[in-house]
């Protein structure tokens, strides 16, 4: 092997090391993105559950307000009829 061959092999090894490092960094970034995606998916799931609970509460409160409004109207009718 002459000096040119040795230089070529050395350069190829440097390029290989560089590519390995780049791949390692890319995999670390991909892992971080996957972790963040999973955390966001879990957060979205929790928020969906909270939205469902709040929607149910709003429905129940709407029913109560409607019933109370009807009761108020009925009592006003009684008061108006009693005068």
CNS distance restraints for C-alpha pairs under 8 A (distance, minus, plus):
assign (resid   1 and name CA) (resid   5 and name CA) 5.87 0.50 0.50
assign (resid   1 and name CA) (resid   6 and name CA) 6.70 0.50 0.50
assign (resid   2 and name CA) (resid   6 and name CA) 6.31 0.50 0.50
assign (resid   3 and name CA) (resid   7 and name CA) 6.00 0.50 0.50
assign (resid   4 and name CA) (resid   8 and name CA) 6.06 0.50 0.50
assign (resid   5 and name CA) (resid   9 and name CA) 6.11 0.50 0.50
assign (resid   6 and name CA) (resid  10 and name CA) 6.03 0.50 0.50
assign (resid   7 and name CA) (resid  11 and name CA) 6.04 0.50 0.50
assign (resid   8 and name CA) (resid  12 and name CA) 6.07 0.50 0.50
assign (resid   9 and name CA) (resid  13 and name CA) 6.11 0.50 0.50
assign (resid  10 and name CA) (resid  14 and name CA) 6.24 0.50 0.50
assign (resid  11 and name CA) (resid  15 and name CA) 6.20 0.50 0.50
assign (resid  12 and name CA) (resid  16 and name CA) 6.05 0.50 0.50
assign (resid  13 and name CA) (resid  17 and name CA) 6.07 0.50 0.50
assign (resid  14 and name CA) (resid  18 and name CA) 6.07 0.50 0.50
assign (resid  15 and name CA) (resid  19 and name CA) 6.10 0.50 0.50
assign (resid  16 and name CA) (resid  20 and name CA) 6.09 0.50 0.50
assign (resid  17 and name CA) (resid  21 and name CA) 6.18 0.50 0.50
assign (resid  18 and name CA) (resid  22 and name CA) 6.17 0.50 0.50
assign (resid  19 and name CA) (resid  23 and name CA) 6.04 0.50 0.50
assign (resid  20 and name CA) (resid  24 and name CA) 6.07 0.50 0.50
assign (resid  21 and name CA) (resid  25 and name CA) 6.20 0.50 0.50
assign (resid  22 and name CA) (resid  26 and name CA) 6.10 0.50 0.50
assign (resid  23 and name CA) (resid  27 and name CA) 6.03 0.50 0.50
assign (resid  24 and name CA) (resid  28 and name CA) 6.22 0.50 0.50
assign (resid  25 and name CA) (resid  29 and name CA) 6.22 0.50 0.50
assign (resid  26 and name CA) (resid  30 and name CA) 6.10 0.50 0.50
assign (resid  27 and name CA) (resid  31 and name CA) 6.04 0.50 0.50
assign (resid  28 and name CA) (resid  32 and name CA) 6.20 0.50 0.50
assign (resid  29 and name CA) (resid  33 and name CA) 6.12 0.50 0.50
assign (resid  30 and name CA) (resid  34 and name CA) 6.09 0.50 0.50
assign (resid  31 and name CA) (resid  35 and name CA) 6.15 0.50 0.50
assign (resid  32 and name CA) (resid  36 and name CA) 6.17 0.50 0.50
assign (resid  33 and name CA) (resid  37 and name CA) 6.00 0.50 0.50
assign (resid  34 and name CA) (resid  38 and name CA) 6.11 0.50 0.50
assign (resid  35 and name CA) (resid  39 and name CA) 6.20 0.50 0.50
assign (resid  36 and name CA) (resid  40 and name CA) 6.09 0.50 0.50
assign (resid  37 and name CA) (resid  41 and name CA) 6.07 0.50 0.50
assign (resid  38 and name CA) (resid  42 and name CA) 6.21 0.50 0.50
assign (resid  39 and name CA) (resid  43 and name CA) 6.19 0.50 0.50
assign (resid  40 and name CA) (resid  44 and name CA) 6.05 0.50 0.50
assign (resid  41 and name CA) (resid  45 and name CA) 6.21 0.50 0.50
assign (resid  42 and name CA) (resid  46 and name CA) 6.28 0.50 0.50
assign (resid  43 and name CA) (resid  47 and name CA) 6.12 0.50 0.50
assign (resid  44 and name CA) (resid  48 and name CA) 6.04 0.50 0.50
assign (resid  45 and name CA) (resid  49 and name CA) 6.33 0.50 0.50
assign (resid  46 and name CA) (resid  50 and name CA) 6.30 0.50 0.50
assign (resid  47 and name CA) (resid  51 and name CA) 6.05 0.50 0.50
assign (resid  48 and name CA) (resid  52 and name CA) 6.21 0.50 0.50
assign (resid  49 and name CA) (resid  53 and name CA) 6.29 0.50 0.50
assign (resid  50 and name CA) (resid  54 and name CA) 6.08 0.50 0.50
assign (resid  51 and name CA) (resid  55 and name CA) 5.95 0.50 0.50
assign (resid  52 and name CA) (resid  56 and name CA) 6.20 0.50 0.50
assign (resid  53 and name CA) (resid  57 and name CA) 6.24 0.50 0.50
assign (resid  54 and name CA) (resid  58 and name CA) 6.07 0.50 0.50
assign (resid  55 and name CA) (resid  59 and name CA) 6.24 0.50 0.50
assign (resid  56 and name CA) (resid  60 and name CA) 6.27 0.50 0.50
assign (resid  57 and name CA) (resid  61 and name CA) 6.06 0.50 0.50
assign (resid  58 and name CA) (resid  62 and name CA) 5.95 0.50 0.50
assign (resid  59 and name CA) (resid  63 and name CA) 6.26 0.50 0.50
assign (resid  60 and name CA) (resid  64 and name CA) 6.31 0.50 0.50
assign (resid  61 and name CA) (resid  65 and name CA) 6.10 0.50 0.50
assign (resid  62 and name CA) (resid  66 and name CA) 6.08 0.50 0.50
assign (resid  63 and name CA) (resid  67 and name CA) 6.13 0.50 0.50
assign (resid  64 and name CA) (resid  68 and name CA) 6.04 0.50 0.50
assign (resid  65 and name CA) (resid  69 and name CA) 5.96 0.50 0.50
assign (resid  66 and name CA) (resid  70 and name CA) 6.18 0.50 0.50
assign (resid  67 and name CA) (resid  71 and name CA) 6.16 0.50 0.50
assign (resid  68 and name CA) (resid  72 and name CA) 6.05 0.50 0.50
assign (resid  69 and name CA) (resid  73 and name CA) 6.16 0.50 0.50
assign (resid  70 and name CA) (resid  74 and name CA) 6.11 0.50 0.50
assign (resid  71 and name CA) (resid  75 and name CA) 6.12 0.50 0.50
assign (resid  72 and name CA) (resid  76 and name CA) 6.03 0.50 0.50
assign (resid  73 and name CA) (resid  77 and name CA) 6.12 0.50 0.50
assign (resid  74 and name CA) (resid  78 and name CA) 6.32 0.50 0.50
assign (resid  75 and name CA) (resid  79 and name CA) 6.13 0.50 0.50
assign (resid  76 and name CA) (resid  80 and name CA) 5.97 0.50 0.50
assign (resid  77 and name CA) (resid  81 and name CA) 5.97 0.50 0.50
assign (resid  78 and name CA) (resid  82 and name CA) 5.97 0.50 0.50
assign (resid  79 and name CA) (resid  83 and name CA) 6.49 0.50 0.50
